[in-house]
Amino acid sequence: VKLEESGGGSVQAGASLRLSCTASGFTFSAYVMGWFRQAPGLDREFVAAVSWSGLNTLYADSVKGRITISRDNAKNMVNTVFLQMSSLKPEDTAAYYCAAAPYFSYTQWSDRGRYDYWGQGTQVTVSS
């Protein structure tokens, strides 16, 4: 199993970034995919998650309206989940991780303990 994030960087407040996570080694289309983030000295926190079909999503209150999660199931033979971020704020600064878990209850999508696989993370730094 491999999850590989990309797209992070250093930007000014108000800018946009699109993170990508390519996945391999498991049945991607049967998994819930999530994004989490971790700032220095803080716990890893939930950002967003998307169902296997892409039709259902869940967002943390802190990012609603600014972040969109989506996925491509084997488009051009590549499995990818995206995190489109806009109106970035300094408090969005963190390492961002994608995660995967076989289908489970929507009510638990924000629980990082329910995810089986994790990527290595990509750093997002937002300056004011």
Contacts in CASP RR format, 6 or more apart in sequence:
PFRMAT RR
TARGET T0000
AUTHOR 0000-0000-0000
METHOD contacts of the structure
MODEL  1
VKLEESGGGSVQAGASLRLSCTASGFTFSAYVMGWFRQAPGLDREFVAAV
SWSGLNTLYADSVKGRITISRDNAKNMVNTVFLQMSSLKPEDTAAYYCAA
APYFSYTQWSDRGRYDYWGQGTQVTVSS
1 24 0 8 1.000
1 25 0 8 1.000
1 26 0 8 1.000
1 100 0 8 1.000
1 117 0 8 1.000
2 22 0 8 1.000
2 23 0 8 1.000
2 24 0 8 1.000
2 25 0 8 1.000
2 119 0 8 1.000
3 21 0 8 1.000
3 22 0 8 1.000
3 23 0 8 1.000
3 98 0 8 1.000
3 99 0 8 1.000
3 100 0 8 1.000
3 117 0 8 1.000
3 118 0 8 1.000
3 119 0 8 1.000
4 21 0 8 1.000
4 22 0 8 1.000
4 23 0 8 1.000
4 119 0 8 1.000
4 120 0 8 1.000
5 19 0 8 1.000
5 20 0 8 1.000
5 21 0 8 1.000
5 96 0 8 1.000
5 97 0 8 1.000
5 98 0 8 1.000
5 119 0 8 1.000
5 120 0 8 1.000
5 121 0 8 1.000
5 122 0 8 1.000
6 19 0 8 1.000
6 20 0 8 1.000
6 21 0 8 1.000
6 22 0 8 1.000
6 122 0 8 1.000
7 17 0 8 1.000
7 18 0 8 1.000
7 19 0 8 1.000
7 20 0 8 1.000
7 122 0 8 1.000
8 17 0 8 1.000
8 19 0 8 1.000
8 96 0 8 1.000
8 122 0 8 1.000
8 123 0 8 1.000
8 124 0 8 1.000
9 17 0 8 1.000
9 122 0 8 1.000
9 123 0 8 1.000
9 124 0 8 1.000
9 125 0 8 1.000
10 125 0 8 1.000
10 126 0 8 1.000
10 127 0 8 1.000
11 17 0 8 1.000
11 88 0 8 1.000
11 124 0 8 1.000
11 125 0 8 1.000
11 126 0 8 1.000
11 127 0 8 1.000
12 126 0 8 1.000
12 127 0 8 1.000
12 128 0 8 1.000
13 88 0 8 1.000
13 89 0 8 1.000
13 90 0 8 1.000
13 126 0 8 1.000
13 127 0 8 1.000
13 128 0 8 1.000
14 86 0 8 1.000
14 87 0 8 1.000
14 88 0 8 1.000
14 89 0 8 1.000
14 126 0 8 1.000
15 88 0 8 1.000
15 126 0 8 1.000
16 84 0 8 1.000
16 85 0 8 1.000
16 86 0 8 1.000
16 87 0 8 1.000
16 88 0 8 1.000
17 85 0 8 1.000
17 88 0 8 1.000
17 124 0 8 1.000
18 82 0 8 1.000
18 83 0 8 1.000
18 84 0 8 1.000
18 85 0 8 1.000
19 35 0 8 1.000
19 82 0 8 1.000
19 83 0 8 1.000
19 85 0 8 1.000
19 96 0 8 1.000
19 98 0 8 1.000
19 122 0 8 1.000
19 124 0 8 1.000
20 80 0 8 1.000
20 81 0 8 1.000
20 82 0 8 1.000
20 83 0 8 1.000
21 33 0 8 1.000
21 35 0 8 1.000
21 80 0 8 1.000
21 81 0 8 1.000
21 82 0 8 1.000
21 83 0 8 1.000
21 98 0 8 1.000
21 119 0 8 1.000
22 78 0 8 1.000
22 79 0 8 1.000
22 80 0 8 1.000
23 31 0 8 1.000
23 33 0 8 1.000
23 79 0 8 1.000
23 80 0 8 1.000
23 81 0 8 1.000
23 98 0 8 1.000
23 100 0 8 1.000
24 79 0 8 1.000
26 100 0 8 1.000
26 117 0 8 1.000
28 73 0 8 1.000
28 74 0 8 1.000
28 79 0 8 1.000
28 100 0 8 1.000
29 52 0 8 1.000
29 73 0 8 1.000
29 74 0 8 1.000
29 79 0 8 1.000
30 52 0 8 1.000
30 102 0 8 1.000
30 103 0 8 1.000
31 52 0 8 1.000
31 100 0 8 1.000
31 101 0 8 1.000
31 102 0 8 1.000
31 103 0 8 1.000
32 49 0 8 1.000
32 50 0 8 1.000
32 51 0 8 1.000
32 52 0 8 1.000
32 100 0 8 1.000
32 101 0 8 1.000
32 102 0 8 1.000
32 103 0 8 1.000
32 104 0 8 1.000
32 109 0 8 1.000
33 49 0 8 1.000
33 50 0 8 1.000
33 69 0 8 1.000
33 71 0 8 1.000
33 81 0 8 1.000
33 98 0 8 1.000
33 99 0 8 1.000
33 100 0 8 1.000
34 46 0 8 1.000
34 47 0 8 1.000
34 48 0 8 1.000
34 49 0 8 1.000
34 50 0 8 1.000
34 69 0 8 1.000
34 81 0 8 1.000
34 98 0 8 1.000
34 99 0 8 1.000
34 100 0 8 1.000
34 109 0 8 1.000
34 115 0 8 1.000
35 47 0 8 1.000
35 48 0 8 1.000
35 49 0 8 1.000
35 69 0 8 1.000
35 81 0 8 1.000
35 83 0 8 1.000
35 96 0 8 1.000
35 97 0 8 1.000
35 98 0 8 1.000
35 99 0 8 1.000
36 44 0 8 1.000
36 45 0 8 1.000
36 46 0 8 1.000
36 47 0 8 1.000
36 96 0 8 1.000
36 97 0 8 1.000
36 98 0 8 1.000
36 99 0 8 1.000
36 112 0 8 1.000
37 44 0 8 1.000
37 45 0 8 1.000
37 47 0 8 1.000
37 92 0 8 1.000
37 94 0 8 1.000
37 95 0 8 1.000
37 96 0 8 1.000
37 97 0 8 1.000
37 124 0 8 1.000
38 44 0 8 1.000
38 45 0 8 1.000
38 94 0 8 1.000
38 95 0 8 1.000
38 97 0 8 1.000
39 93 0 8 1.000
39 94 0 8 1.000
39 95 0 8 1.000
42 94 0 8 1.000
44 97 0 8 1.000
44 112 0 8 1.000
45 60 0 8 1.000
46 60 0 8 1.000
46 109 0 8 1.000
46 110 0 8 1.000
46 111 0 8 1.000
46 112 0 8 1.000
47 59 0 8 1.000
47 60 0 8 1.000
47 63 0 8 1.000
47 67 0 8 1.000
47 83 0 8 1.000
47 96 0 8 1.000
48 57 0 8 1.000
48 58 0 8 1.000
48 59 0 8 1.000
48 60 0 8 1.000
48 63 0 8 1.000
48 67 0 8 1.000
48 68 0 8 1.000
48 69 0 8 1.000
48 83 0 8 1.000
49 57 0 8 1.000
49 58 0 8 1.000
49 69 0 8 1.000
49 109 0 8 1.000
49 110 0 8 1.000
50 56 0 8 1.000
50 57 0 8 1.000
50 58 0 8 1.000
50 69 0 8 1.000
50 70 0 8 1.000
50 71 0 8 1.000
50 81 0 8 1.000
51 57 0 8 1.000
51 103 0 8 1.000
51 106 0 8 1.000
52 73 0 8 1.000
52 103 0 8 1.000
54 70 0 8 1.000
54 71 0 8 1.000
56 106 0 8 1.000
57 68 0 8 1.000
57 69 0 8 1.000
58 106 0 8 1.000
58 109 0 8 1.000
58 110 0 8 1.000
59 65 0 8 1.000
59 67 0 8 1.000
59 69 0 8 1.000
60 110 0 8 1.000
62 91 0 8 1.000
63 85 0 8 1.000
63 92 0 8 1.000
66 85 0 8 1.000
66 86 0 8 1.000
66 87 0 8 1.000
66 88 0 8 1.000
67 83 0 8 1.000
67 84 0 8 1.000
67 85 0 8 1.000
67 86 0 8 1.000
68 82 0 8 1.000
68 83 0 8 1.000
68 84 0 8 1.000
69 81 0 8 1.000
69 82 0 8 1.000
69 83 0 8 1.000
69 84 0 8 1.000
70 81 0 8 1.000
70 82 0 8 1.000
70 84 0 8 1.000
71 79 0 8 1.000
71 80 0 8 1.000
71 81 0 8 1.000
71 82 0 8 1.000
72 78 0 8 1.000
72 79 0 8 1.000
72 80 0 8 1.000
72 81 0 8 1.000
72 82 0 8 1.000
73 79 0 8 1.000
81 98 0 8 1.000
83 96 0 8 1.000
83 98 0 8 1.000
85 92 0 8 1.000
85 124 0 8 1.000
88 124 0 8 1.000
88 126 0 8 1.000
89 126 0 8 1.000
90 126 0 8 1.000
90 127 0 8 1.000
90 128 0 8 1.000
91 126 0 8 1.000
92 124 0 8 1.000
92 126 0 8 1.000
93 124 0 8 1.000
93 125 0 8 1.000
93 126 0 8 1.000
94 123 0 8 1.000
94 124 0 8 1.000
95 121 0 8 1.000
95 122 0 8 1.000
95 123 0 8 1.000
95 124 0 8 1.000
96 121 0 8 1.000
96 122 0 8 1.000
96 123 0 8 1.000
96 124 0 8 1.000
97 118 0 8 1.000
97 119 0 8 1.000
97 120 0 8 1.000
97 121 0 8 1.000
98 118 0 8 1.000
98 119 0 8 1.000
98 121 0 8 1.000
99 112 0 8 1.000
99 115 0 8 1.000
99 116 0 8 1.000
99 117 0 8 1.000
99 118 0 8 1.000
99 119 0 8 1.000
100 115 0 8 1.000
100 116 0 8 1.000
100 117 0 8 1.000
101 114 0 8 1.000
101 115 0 8 1.000
101 116 0 8 1.000
101 117 0 8 1.000
102 116 0 8 1.000
104 114 0 8 1.000
108 114 0 8 1.000
END
